[in-house]
Amino acid sequence: MENQINLDNIISSEIKRLSDKYNKEYLDCADIMLITGLGRDNVRAMMSKPDFPKICVGKRRIVSLAAFVSWQMTKEFRGEYGKKN
């Protein structure tokens, strides 16, 4: 229970930090490249995974800032972030 509270606090803080820094509610591939430091092909591969919380608008894939941070932090907390499926 305490771990969940800590994770929720971390997620909330990170959402606020990124929202203040980028002044956006939705992120595209280029934004995620800036945030993560990953290359375009790696970000596109990540966004193609079934568990990634993307929204498709035509051919464009975007993700809400809150959904991205929650997904990323949950993966990292579980030790899954960066592992190949």
Beta strands, then each sheet from edge to edge (+ up, - down):
strand 1: 26-27
strand 2: 55-57
strand 3: 60-64
sheet 1: 1+ 3- 2+
end
